[in-house]
């Protein structure tokens, strides 16, 4: 019972109270770069989710054979291998998504979320690492969709491509560009800070 | 070539416009650390570009260009290791996991730049990284004493500053 409780805690905290992007500031680069629309955020989130699951397991195994000094370099190469596979799969089955993510798809290799969590997985063993990867991965998808939604609604007046704002709504072009990315993420981080700091104080 | 150099520093700034390698601005650094970190990153960018550009030629001649991410990453890991020996005290992680390095080497071959143009862009990108990080040393110092709302403390206010800085960098449009 204690064990399962701890596992579910590991899972839930990755989505909310330790959300990788909004709370731990891991994987900030893709959260900024591709989230022009909610759909792109979802693509990137899912891509990272898949690599994260694979790499967390593989790195936990790798840690048994490789010395600590060589760990970072070899994890990076291992992740690069998974990313190449993912890139080819995406180009074959969802070419639209692969094109949308562009150079940021290969840049998943150096995503700080993968490296940060690979470390956790190497320390705490396979099962916990996998559960952690699930929670963190879902949290990452959630955060990217949120940032993408905010930017798409304000920048284009649509959400997942559907018109959601009234005719008279003046789109804010800035949200389609880099400054809007910083701004949207900042606001969402502040909201997350507000929610989770308060709940901690109440408990 | 001059245009490529200037736009890599200013209009296409690696952090503010391309949004690569934005992680270091989120934490507080001393000026010395920033200089060494960006020096190391710039050096790796240039050396790695000098190696990956011909490597990509070899790969695509043999129809292996889909392996470029893996191959480039291997080069970057090795170069970062060597550079970390020169810049003692910097973790290799801060260098090799900087997404600007992989980003610029990939963009150089994807945009089909010539060898020398690629090197110039790598150098410019590194300097652009230095410029923004150096600005943020000052920004973080000011933020410490500024009356920031509780939930905006830390990363959020830094990102807001980055947004304003990115807007002000739009002013450089048209220089190159």
Contacts between the chains, C-beta under 8 A, distances in Angstrom:
chain1	res1	chain2	res2	distance
A	25	B	23	7.7
A	25	B	26	5.6
A	25	B	155	5.5
A	28	B	22	5.9
A	28	B	23	5.9
A	28	B	26	6.8
A	29	B	19	6.4
A	29	B	20	6.4
A	29	B	21	7.0
A	29	B	22	5.5
A	29	B	23	6.6
A	29	B	99	5.2
A	32	B	19	4.6
A	32	B	22	6.1
A	33	B	18	7.7
A	33	B	19	4.2
A	33	B	20	7.5
A	72	B	92	6.2
A	72	B	93	5.4
A	72	B	96	7.0
A	72	B	97	7.4
A	73	B	77	4.3
A	73	B	80	8.0
A	73	B	81	6.9
A	73	B	92	7.4
A	73	B	96	6.8
A	76	B	73	5.8
A	76	B	77	5.7
A	76	B	96	6.4
A	76	B	97	7.0
A	77	B	70	7.1
A	77	B	73	6.0
A	77	B	74	6.1
A	77	B	77	6.5
A	80	B	69	5.6
A	80	B	70	4.6
A	80	B	73	4.1
A	80	B	74	7.7
A	81	B	70	5.9
A	83	B	69	5.9
A	84	B	66	6.7
A	84	B	67	6.6
A	84	B	69	5.3
A	84	B	70	5.2
A	87	B	66	7.6
A	87	B	69	7.0
A	88	B	66	6.1
A	103	B	103	6.5
A	103	B	106	5.5
A	103	B	107	6.0
A	103	B	110	6.4
A	106	B	68	8.0
A	106	B	69	4.3
A	106	B	102	7.0
A	106	B	106	5.9
A	107	B	20	7.1
A	107	B	99	5.2
A	107	B	102	6.1
A	107	B	103	5.8
A	107	B	106	7.7
A	109	B	69	6.4
A	109	B	73	5.7
A	109	B	102	6.3
A	110	B	96	7.9
A	110	B	97	5.1
A	110	B	98	6.9
A	110	B	99	4.3
A	110	B	101	7.8
A	110	B	102	5.4
A	111	B	99	7.6
A	112	B	23	5.9
A	112	B	97	6.7
A	115	B	93	7.3
A	115	B	97	5.8
A	174	B	167	7.3
A	177	B	166	7.9
A	178	B	16	6.0
A	178	B	17	5.3
A	178	B	18	7.8
A	178	B	19	5.8
A	178	B	166	4.8
A	179	B	163	4.3
A	179	B	164	7.4
A	179	B	166	4.1
A	179	B	167	4.6
A	179	B	170	7.9
A	180	B	163	7.3
A	181	B	19	6.4
A	181	B	163	7.8
A	182	B	159	4.6
A	182	B	160	7.1
A	182	B	162	4.4
A	182	B	163	3.6
A	182	B	166	6.2
A	183	B	159	7.3
A	183	B	160	6.5
A	183	B	163	4.2
A	185	B	159	5.5
A	186	B	152	7.5
A	186	B	155	7.6
A	186	B	156	4.4
A	186	B	157	7.2
A	186	B	158	7.9
A	186	B	159	3.6
A	186	B	160	4.6
A	186	B	163	6.8
A	187	B	156	7.3
A	189	B	155	5.6
A	189	B	156	4.3
A	189	B	159	6.9
A	190	B	149	7.7
A	190	B	151	4.6
A	190	B	152	4.8
A	190	B	156	4.2
A	191	B	151	7.4
A	193	B	150	7.8
A	193	B	151	4.1
A	193	B	152	7.6
A	193	B	153	7.7
A	193	B	154	7.7
A	193	B	156	6.8
A	194	B	150	7.9
A	194	B	151	4.0
A	197	B	150	7.5
A	197	B	151	6.8
